[in-house]
Amino acid sequence: MTLYSLILFLHVAAALGLFASLSFEFLSPSHLRRASEQSEVRRWIDPVPRLPLLAMASILVVFFSGIFLTVRMSFDTAWPKVTIGALLLIAPLGAVTGKRMRVIRRNSEASTMKPDLLRRVRDPFLKISLGIRIAVFSGIVLLMTAKPELWPSIGIVILFCSPWSLIVAAEVAPGRTVFRSS
């Protein structure tokens, strides 16, 4: 086994770990939005312990192993640069979502369901952030397999994000702020 094949294995395994963490993260907010009791919030706020740790470790391994693999094959191609830019888009969205989920987790430890907690679990930003991250990550997988030139690479990322742009537009109604601070 060569170093290259080991790094490639780690890269693919981390990508699978990232998809797994996004899948569980998809379940959590969808159930949280429907929660009407404190016990439901507690059950779905942390369906898999240490899930954020898996997601962060996976994205770091994908990022650094991807850089190694790209350097080995040639950094002159365009799609790896677009992929790095797309990964840098995913990271802040995940960080903001994680911060909001930690606030929800802290608030869910109270004995009663407060209106503030209900508002936070139904925050549309959680759904929008997750959707954008899934779309961008799916676009990245297509970039890795198709290896297109610069403009098709950018087009793929934009195309994968377009449906989520429509959802953002629908979620942001007059008097409704999606990107408010927690």
KETORGU-111151 format. One record per residue: residue in one letter; chain; x, y, z of N, C-alpha, C in turn. Coordinates in pm, whole numbers, padded with zeros to 5 digits. Layout:
BEGIN
A / A / X / Y / Z / X / Y / Z / X / Y / Z
...
END
This chain:
BEGIN
M / A / 00085 / -00117 / 00000 / 00000 / 00000 / 00000 / 00090 / 00123 / 00000
T / A / 00059 / 00214 / -00090 / 00137 / 00336 / -00100 / 00076 / 00446 / -00013
L / A / 00152 / 00551 / 00008 / 00102 / 00665 / 00084 / -00018 / 00727 / 00012
Y / A / -00009 / 00734 / -00121 / -00118 / 00791 / -00200 / -00248 / 00713 / -00179
S / A / -00242 / 00581 / -00184 / -00364 / 00501 / -00168 / -00419 / 00512 / -00026
L / A / -00332 / 00525 / 00072 / -00377 / 00543 / 00210 / -00449 / 00677 / 00226
I / A / -00390 / 00783 / 00171 / -00451 / 00916 / 00179 / -00584 / 00918 / 00102
L / A / -00588 / 00852 / -00013 / -00712 / 00843 / -00091 / -00821 / 00771 / -00011
F / A / -00784 / 00662 / 00057 / -00879 / 00590 / 00141 / -00932 / 00681 / 00253
L / A / -00842 / 00753 / 00320 / -00884 / 00844 / 00426 / -00976 / 00953 / 00372
H / A / -00946 / 01002 / 00254 / -01027 / 01105 / 00191 / -01170 / 01055 / 00165
V / A / -01182 / 00936 / 00107 / -01314 / 00879 / 00078 / -01388 / 00845 / 00207
A / A / -01317 / 00788 / 00305 / -01381 / 00754 / 00433 / -01430 / 00880 / 00504
A / A / -01352 / 00987 / 00499 / -01394 / 01113 / 00562 / -01514 / 01173 / 00489
A / A / -01517 / 01160 / 00357 / -01633 / 01208 / 00281 / -01758 / 01131 / 00321
L / A / -01745 / 01001 / 00340 / -01858 / 00921 / 00387 / -01900 / 00963 / 00528
G / A / -01802 / 00992 / 00613 / -01832 / 01041 / 00748 / -01905 / 01174 / 00745
L / A / -01866 / 01260 / 00652 / -01933 / 01390 / 00638 / -02076 / 01372 / 00590
F / A / -02097 / 01282 / 00493 / -02233 / 01254 / 00447 / -02317 / 01194 / 00560
A / A / -02259 / 01107 / 00640 / -02332 / 01047 / 00752 / -02371 / 01153 / 00854
S / A / -02278 / 01242 / 00885 / -02311 / 01346 / 00984 / -02417 / 01441 / 00929
L / A / -02412 / 01474 / 00800 / -02515 / 01558 / 00740 / -02651 / 01488 / 00740
S / A / -02651 / 01356 / 00723 / -02776 / 01280 / 00725 / -02840 / 01285 / 00863
F / A / -02761 / 01263 / 00966 / -02816 / 01272 / 01102 / -02856 / 01416 / 01135
E / A / -02779 / 01511 / 01087 / -02815 / 01650 / 01111 / -02945 / 01685 / 01041
F / A / -02973 / 01621 / 00928 / -03099 / 01643 / 00858 / -03218 / 01596 / 00943
L / A / -03200 / 01484 / 01011 / -03308 / 01432 / 01095 / -03337 / 01522 / 01215
S / A / -03234 / 01573 / 01277 / -03251 / 01650 / 01400 / -03336 / 01775 / 01381
P / A / -03301 / 01869 / 01293 / -03384 / 01989 / 01280 / -03526 / 01962 / 01232
S / A / -03544 / 01861 / 01147 / -03679 / 01833 / 01099 / -03769 / 01788 / 01214
H / A / -03714 / 01710 / 01307 / -03792 / 01669 / 01424 / -03803 / 01783 / 01525
L / A / -03699 / 01862 / 01538 / -03702 / 01975 / 01632 / -03811 / 02077 / 01593
R / A / -03826 / 02101 / 01463 / -03927 / 02198 / 01420 / -04068 / 02155 / 01458
R / A / -04090 / 02023 / 01466 / -04222 / 01972 / 01501 / -04239 / 01951 / 01651
A / A / -04135 / 01974 / 01729 / -04142 / 01949 / 01874 / -04240 / 02045 / 01940
S / A / -04321 / 01989 / 02028 / -04413 / 02074 / 02104 / -04392 / 02057 / 02254
E / A / -04310 / 01958 / 02290 / -04282 / 01934 / 02430 / -04131 / 01933 / 02453
Q / A / -04095 / 01964 / 02576 / -03954 / 01969 / 02615 / -03883 / 01835 / 02591
S / A / -03949 / 01726 / 02621 / -03886 / 01594 / 02605 / -03854 / 01565 / 02459
E / A / -03937 / 01612 / 02367 / -03910 / 01593 / 02224 / -03786 / 01672 / 02182
V / A / -03773 / 01791 / 02235 / -03655 / 01873 / 02203 / -03531 / 01803 / 02255
R / A / -03534 / 01756 / 02379 / -03415 / 01689 / 02436 / -03377 / 01564 / 02358
R / A / -03477 / 01490 / 02311 / -03452 / 01365 / 02237 / -03383 / 01393 / 02104
W / A / -03422 / 01502 / 02035 / -03370 / 01527 / 01900 / -03259 / 01631 / 01894
I / A / -03226 / 01694 / 02004 / -03121 / 01795 / 02001 / -02984 / 01731 / 01981
D / A / -02968 / 01611 / 02028 / -02840 / 01543 / 02015 / -02865 / 01395 / 01986
P / A / -02918 / 01362 / 01863 / -02952 / 01222 / 01835 / -02831 / 01129 / 01834
V / A / -02716 / 01181 / 01798 / -02593 / 01103 / 01796 / -02488 / 01182 / 01874
P / A / -02451 / 01134 / 01991 / -02349 / 01207 / 02068 / -02220 / 01223 / 01987
R / A / -02162 / 01337 / 02000 / -02035 / 01372 / 01935 / -02046 / 01385 / 01782
L / A / -02167 / 01404 / 01731 / -02184 / 01422 / 01587 / -02109 / 01544 / 01535
P / A / -02112 / 01657 / 01604 / -02033 / 01772 / 01554 / -01883 / 01741 / 01546
L / A / -01834 / 01658 / 01638 / -01694 / 01619 / 01635 / -01663 / 01536 / 01510
L / A / -01753 / 01443 / 01476 / -01737 / 01363 / 01353 / -01737 / 01453 / 01231
A / A / -01831 / 01548 / 01227 / -01840 / 01638 / 01111 / -01713 / 01722 / 01097
M / A / -01667 / 01778 / 01207 / -01547 / 01863 / 01202 / -01424 / 01781 / 01163
A / A / -01408 / 01665 / 01224 / -01294 / 01579 / 01189 / -01300 / 01538 / 01042
S / A / -01420 / 01505 / 00995 / -01435 / 01464 / 00855 / -01400 / 01576 / 00759
I / A / -01448 / 01696 / 00788 / -01420 / 01807 / 00695 / -01271 / 01842 / 00695
L / A / -01206 / 01831 / 00811 / -01062 / 01858 / 00815 / -00984 / 01752 / 00738
V / A / -01021 / 01624 / 00755 / -00951 / 01517 / 00681 / -00977 / 01532 / 00532
V / A / -01101 / 01561 / 00493 / -01132 / 01581 / 00351 / -01049 / 01697 / 00296
F / A / -01042 / 01805 / 00370 / -00971 / 01924 / 00324 / -00821 / 01896 / 00305
F / A / -00757 / 01845 / 00410 / -00612 / 01826 / 00402 / -00571 / 01710 / 00313
S / A / -00648 / 01602 / 00314 / -00617 / 01492 / 00222 / -00643 / 01535 / 00079
G / A / -00746 / 01617 / 00059 / -00774 / 01669 / -00075 / -00661 / 01756 / -00128
I / A / -00604 / 01836 / -00041 / -00489 / 01918 / -00082 / -00372 / 01828 / -00122
F / A / -00345 / 01725 / -00041 / -00237 / 01632 / -00073 / -00261 / 01565 / -00208
L / A / -00384 / 01515 / -00229 / -00416 / 01446 / -00354 / -00409 / 01541 / -00473
T / A / -00451 / 01665 / -00454 / -00447 / 01764 / -00562 / -00304 / 01799 / -00599
V / A / -00219 / 01816 / -00500 / -00078 / 01847 / -00527 / -00013 / 01731 / -00603
R / A / -00050 / 01610 / -00569 / 00006 / 01493 / -00637 / -00036 / 01486 / -00783
M / A / -00161 / 01527 / -00813 / -00207 / 01515 / -00951 / -00182 / 01640 / -01034
S / A / -00165 / 01754 / -00973 / -00137 / 01881 / -01038 / -00241 / 01983 / -00996
F / A / -00193 / 02091 / -00942 / -00282 / 02196 / -00894 / -00318 / 02292 / -01008
D / A / -00272 / 02262 / -01129 / -00303 / 02347 / -01244 / -00448 / 02334 / -01288
T / A / -00513 / 02225 / -01254 / -00653 / 02208 / -01293 / -00742 / 02298 / -01209
A / A / -00858 / 02333 / -01265 / -00943 / 02433 / -01201 / -01034 / 02377 / -01092
W / A / -01084 / 02255 / -01112 / -01188 / 02206 / -01019 / -01142 / 02196 / -00875
P / A / -01014 / 02163 / -00844 / -00976 / 02161 / -00702 / -00983 / 02298 / -00636
K / A / -00952 / 02402 / -00712 / -00960 / 02538 / -00656 / -01105 / 02575 / -00624
V / A / -01196 / 02538 / -00713 / -01338 / 02564 / -00689 / -01386 / 02480 / -00571
T / A / -01336 / 02359 / -00561 / -01373 / 02271 / -00449 / -01328 / 02331 / -00316
I / A / -01206 / 02383 / -00311 / -01157 / 02445 / -00187 / -01244 / 02565 / -00151
G / A / -01278 / 02647 / -00250 / -01367 / 02760 / -00225 / -01503 / 02715 / -00173
A / A / -01555 / 02607 / -00230 / -01685 / 02555 / -00186 / -01676 / 02499 / -00044
L / A / -01566 / 02432 / -00012 / -01548 / 02382 / 00126 / -01540 / 02497 / 00225
L / A / -01477 / 02605 / 00183 / -01468 / 02722 / 00271 / -01605 / 02790 / 00288
L / A / -01698 / 02763 / 00198 / -01835 / 02811 / 00213 / -01912 / 02726 / 00314
I / A / -01886 / 02597 / 00314 / -01956 / 02505 / 00404 / -01916 / 02531 / 00550
A / A / -01790 / 02555 / 00576 / -01740 / 02565 / 00713 / -01808 / 02673 / 00798
P / A / -01819 / 02798 / 00751 / -01885 / 02898 / 00837 / -02032 / 02867 / 00861
L / A / -02100 / 02814 / 00761 / -02241 / 02778 / 00781 / -02255 / 02670 / 00889
G / A / -02166 / 02572 / 00886 / -02166 / 02468 / 00989 / -02134 / 02524 / 01126
A / A / -02042 / 02619 / 01132 / -02005 / 02679 / 01261 / -02121 / 02758 / 01320
V / A / -02190 / 02837 / 01239 / -02303 / 02916 / 01289 / -02416 / 02822 / 01332
T / A / -02441 / 02719 / 01253 / -02545 / 02622 / 01290 / -02509 / 02553 / 01421
G / A / -02383 / 02514 / 01437 / -02338 / 02451 / 01561 / -02358 / 02541 / 01682
K / A / -02329 / 02669 / 01665 / -02348 / 02765 / 01774 / -02496 / 02773 / 01812
R / A / -02582 / 02780 / 01712 / -02726 / 02787 / 01740 / -02777 / 02658 / 01805
M / A / -02726 / 02545 / 01762 / -02768 / 02418 / 01822 / -02721 / 02408 / 01967
R / A / -02603 / 02461 / 01998 / -02557 / 02461 / 02138 / -02647 / 02546 / 02226
V / A / -02694 / 02659 / 02174 / -02787 / 02744 / 02250 / -02918 / 02667 / 02273
I / A / -02966 / 02600 / 02172 / -03089 / 02520 / 02186 / -03067 / 02411 / 02290
R / A / -02951 / 02345 / 02283 / -02920 / 02237 / 02378 / -02920 / 02289 / 02522
R / A / -02857 / 02405 / 02544 / -02856 / 02465 / 02678 / -02997 / 02501 / 02723
N / A / -03076 / 02562 / 02636 / -03212 / 02602 / 02671 / -03305 / 02483 / 02691
S / A / -03275 / 02370 / 02630 / -03363 / 02253 / 02642 / -03347 / 02184 / 02777
E / A / -03245 / 02221 / 02852 / -03223 / 02160 / 02983 / -03316 / 02217 / 03090
A / A / -03387 / 02327 / 03059 / -03484 / 02385 / 03153 / -03603 / 02290 / 03165
S / A / -03681 / 02308 / 03269 / -03791 / 02214 / 03295 / -03917 / 02244 / 03214
T / A / -03929 / 02363 / 03159 / -04049 / 02397 / 03083 / -04014 / 02442 / 02943
M / A / -04110 / 02425 / 02853 / -04094 / 02467 / 02714 / -04124 / 02617 / 02706
K / A / -04021 / 02694 / 02682 / -04036 / 02839 / 02676 / -04055 / 02883 / 02531
P / A / -04124 / 02995 / 02509 / -04144 / 03044 / 02372 / -04013 / 03070 / 02298
D / A / -03910 / 03114 / 02372 / -03781 / 03140 / 02309 / -03721 / 03011 / 02252
L / A / -03734 / 02902 / 02326 / -03682 / 02773 / 02279 / -03759 / 02728 / 02156
L / A / -03890 / 02742 / 02160 / -03973 / 02704 / 02046 / -03935 / 02785 / 01922
R / A / -03909 / 02914 / 01940 / -03868 / 02999 / 01829 / -03733 / 02953 / 01774
R / A / -03642 / 02918 / 01862 / -03509 / 02876 / 01818 / -03511 / 02742 / 01743
V / A / -03591 / 02646 / 01788 / -03594 / 02517 / 01719 / -03662 / 02528 / 01583
R / A / -03741 / 02631 / 01564 / -03809 / 02652 / 01436 / -03740 / 02756 / 01349
D / A / -03621 / 02797 / 01389 / -03543 / 02896 / 01315 / -03516 / 02844 / 01174
P / A / -03560 / 02916 / 01070 / -03540 / 02868 / 00933 / -03393 / 02861 / 00892
F / A / -03306 / 02934 / 00963 / -03164 / 02929 / 00929 / -03109 / 02786 / 00938
L / A / -03157 / 02708 / 01035 / -03108 / 02571 / 01051 / -03134 / 02489 / 00924
K / A / -03253 / 02501 / 00870 / -03289 / 02427 / 00748 / -03213 / 02481 / 00628
I / A / -03203 / 02611 / 00618 / -03135 / 02673 / 00503 / -02987 / 02638 / 00503
S / A / -02923 / 02649 / 00618 / -02781 / 02617 / 00630 / -02754 / 02472 / 00592
L / A / -02835 / 02383 / 00645 / -02817 / 02241 / 00614 / -02837 / 02215 / 00465
G / A / -02939 / 02274 / 00407 / -02965 / 02253 / 00265 / -02851 / 02303 / 00178
I / A / -02800 / 02419 / 00211 / -02688 / 02474 / 00133 / -02565 / 02386 / 00148
R / A / -02538 / 02339 / 00270 / -02419 / 02254 / 00290 / -02432 / 02122 / 00216
I / A / -02550 / 02061 / 00218 / -02571 / 01936 / 00145 / -02555 / 01960 / -00005
A / A / -02614 / 02069 / -00056 / -02605 / 02099 / -00199 / -02461 / 02123 / -00242
V / A / -02388 / 02203 / -00166 / -02249 / 02233 / -00201 / -02165 / 02106 / -00194
F / A / -02185 / 02026 / -00091 / -02107 / 01903 / -00079 / -02138 / 01807 / -00194
S / A / -02264 / 01799 / -00234 / -02300 / 01714 / -00349 / -02234 / 01766 / -00476
G / A / -02230 / 01898 / -00492 / -02160 / 01957 / -00607 / -02012 / 01925 / -00605
I / A / -01953 / 01925 / -00488 / -01811 / 01891 / -00474 / -01786 / 01746 / -00519
V / A / -01874 / 01657 / -00481 / -01859 / 01516 / -00524 / -01864 / 01507 / -00676
L / A / -01955 / 01582 / -00739 / -01959 / 01583 / -00885 / -01830 / 01640 / -00944
L / A / -01777 / 01746 / -00882 / -01651 / 01803 / -00930 / -01539 / 01701 / -00922
M / A / -01534 / 01625 / -00813 / -01427 / 01524 / -00797 / -01437 / 01415 / -00902
T / A / -01558 / 01380 / -00941 / -01572 / 01270 / -01038 / -01559 / 01319 / -01182
A / A / -01614 / 01438 / -01214 / -01612 / 01486 / -01352 / -01484 / 01563 / -01386
K / A / -01422 / 01628 / -01285 / -01299 / 01706 / -01304 / -01309 / 01808 / -01419
P / A / -01412 / 01895 / -01415 / -01428 / 01992 / -01524 / -01333 / 02110 / -01514
E / A / -01334 / 02193 / -01617 / -01254 / 02316 / -01619 / -01318 / 02419 / -01526
L / A / -01261 / 02541 / -01524 / -01301 / 02644 / -01427 / -01449 / 02681 / -01434
W / A / -01496 / 02730 / -01549 / -01633 / 02781 / -01556 / -01736 / 02670 / -01538
P / A / -01718 / 02553 / -01596 / -01813 / 02446 / -01564 / -01811 / 02409 / -01415
S / A / -01693 / 02416 / -01352 / -01684 / 02387 / -01208 / -01765 / 02487 / -01127
I / A / -01747 / 02614 / -01158 / -01824 / 02718 / -01088 / -01972 / 02700 / -01116
G / A / -02005 / 02670 / -01240 / -02145 / 02648 / -01277 / -02209 / 02533 / -01200
I / A / -02133 / 02426 / -01179 / -02185 / 02311 / -01104 / -02219 / 02352 / -00961
V / A / -02129 / 02423 / -00895 / -02154 / 02465 / -00757 / -02275 / 02558 / -00752
I / A / -02283 / 02652 / -00846 / -02399 / 02743 / -00850 / -02527 / 02666 / -00878
L / A / -02521 / 02574 / -00972 / -02639 / 02495 / -01008 / -02689 / 02414 / -00888
F / A / -02599 / 02355 / -00814 / -02639 / 02276 / -00698 / -02697 / 02365 / -00587
C / A / -02652 / 02490 / -00579 / -02702 / 02582 / -00475 / -02830 / 02654 / -00516
S / A / -02862 / 02657 / -00645 / -02978 / 02734 / -00693 / -03109 / 02698 / -00626
P / A / -03144 / 02570 / -00611 / -03271 / 02541 / -00544 / -03276 / 02597 / -00402
W / A / -03163 / 02599 / -00333 / -03162 / 02651 / -00197 / -03173 / 02802 / -00196
S / A / -03131 / 02868 / -00303 / -03151 / 03012 / -00312 / -03301 / 03044 / -00317
L / A / -03377 / 02962 / -00386 / -03522 / 02981 / -00392 / -03586 / 02959 / -00255
I / A / -03536 / 02861 / -00181 / -03589 / 02835 / -00047 / -03557 / 02952 / 00045
V / A / -03436 / 03006 / 00034 / -03400 / 03122 / 00115 / -03495 / 03238 / 00084
A / A / -03521 / 03260 / -00045 / -03611 / 03368 / -00083 / -03751 / 03346 / -00026
A / A / -03797 / 03221 / -00024 / -03930 / 03191 / 00030 / -03933 / 03205 / 00182
E / A / -03823 / 03171 / 00247 / -03818 / 03177 / 00394 / -03807 / 03321 / 00444
V / A / -03746 / 03407 / 00365 / -03727 / 03545 / 00408 / -03846 / 03626 / 00360
A / A / -03947 / 03629 / 00443 / -04067 / 03706 / 00413 / -04059 / 03840 / 00485
P / A / -04143 / 03936 / 00446 / -04141 / 04065 / 00517 / -04159 / 04046 / 00668
G / A / -04073 / 04111 / 00743 / -04080 / 04101 / 00889 / -04014 / 03978 / 00947
R / A / -03953 / 03896 / 00862 / -03890 / 03774 / 00909 / -03741 / 03780 / 00880
T / A / -03659 / 03760 / 00981 / -03515 / 03769 / 00964 / -03454 / 03632 / 00983
V / A / -03390 / 03580 / 00880 / -03330 / 03447 / 00888 / -03191 / 03453 / 00948
F / A / -03112 / 03553 / 00912 / -02973 / 03557 / 00951 / -02951 / 03647 / 01071
R / A / -03036 / 03634 / 01170 / -03020 / 03714 / 01294 / -02919 / 03645 / 01385
S / A / -02866 / 03718 / 01477 / -02769 / 03660 / 01571 / -02842 / 03586 / 01680
S / A / -02776 / 03485 / 01737 / -02839 / 03404 / 01841 / -02815 / 03461 / 01977
END
